[in-house]
Amino acid sequence: MRKRIRQNENMRKEFISNISHDIHLLLPPAPFDQEAHILKVGEYNVDRQIRRLIHSYEWKIDLNNLMLSHDILDVEITADGALLDTVWDNLLSNALKYNSTFAEVEIELMEHKNEITVSFKDTGVGMDVAVKQHVFERIYREDTANSQRTRDSGLGLSIVHKVVFLHRGGIDVESNQNDQGSTFTVMLPKR
């Protein structure tokens, strides 16, 4: 069982690494109108995508004795579903990775008049103000014992930021250090 879990985790990391590489090749620094044309926009169901993602992480949630709760409304938007899948995957992966055993993760998908909001909240280590200022920069990683034990490229949140920007959305982070956790909230237009 552990071998299979390790293999699945390695395959997932390789997949995300490949996507990160491809996205950075596709998305060099450029004005917005030069980048927006790469989106493959269509109608897609956000809640269905997030539910599938939760299902794919159940093994890790169980393995780490985490509690995951969610309030996910049935919502369709016009967007690039494949790119947004990388956003949700990265935010959930980080919420699990930077959390402690027996901690909690909460996901909320809300629909408003012209936009949706998707929040990923954890009860993990949190970030101080200096880290929050740089968290969406390429290759930025917090220099702490917790970040040292995780092995990633430091590209994930910069990709999240870029994909959300391409969809004319926004992303906010609320966090406090000292095990207060973090909340990442993505705002996206419905059309």
Secondary structure, 3 states (H helix, E strand, C coil): CHHHHHHHHHHHHHHHHHHHHHHHHHCCCCCHHHHHHHCCCEEEEHHHHHHHHHHHCHHHHHHCCCEEEEEECCCEEEECHHHHHHHHHHHHHHHHHCCCCCCEEEEEEEECCCEEEEEEEECCCCCCHHHHHHCCCCCCCCCCHHHHHCCCCCCHHHHHHHHHHHCCCEEEEEECCCCCCEEEEEEEECC
